[in-house]
């Protein structure tokens, strides 16, 4: 009787260890699936985005006129930042782009109440848009909404202004492996943006 129990014990112990390991593996797999995105985010090629690749460093994707992958809405506020010393126009920006980016160019445009594009009057000249452009204006991730302050101030806006709009004309991927530029006439922009 003792011999049978002694012989059976190692088999049962081995079975218990095997089951414990299997349970641990199953739990670890379940936890991994719970905390891992169900599918990797799809990143489109330049051509799939409707653009044309240009051989440069980093590679450049020139995008044809189309609705912007970034929504920008003027909040009606003016604030200062480390970059903008005088109160500048505050915009709420939401990214619909397929990867994290850094903006390198942001243009503001003004329109009257009928939707006609107006010009900015700056001391001795007029301009159809005002540009903020540095290597890294700000960064944004897909689906993220952030606040961006453009350097245009209240004193730059004409009294007949109806709306103030922001458009991004250039950006880079966050890893700086690819850059994007919109192939549009920067001086002429319809209210609501290029289509």
Secondary structure, 3 states (H helix, E strand, C coil): CHHHHHHHHHHHHHHHHHHHHHHHHHHHHHHHHHHCCCCCCCCCCCCCCCEEEECCCCEEEEEECCCCCEEEEEEEEEECCCCCCCCEEEEEEEECCCCCEEEEEEEEEEECCCCCEECEEECCEEECCEEECCCCCCEECCCCEEEEECCCCHHHCCCCCCEEEEEEEEEEECCCCEEEEEECCCCCCCCCCCC
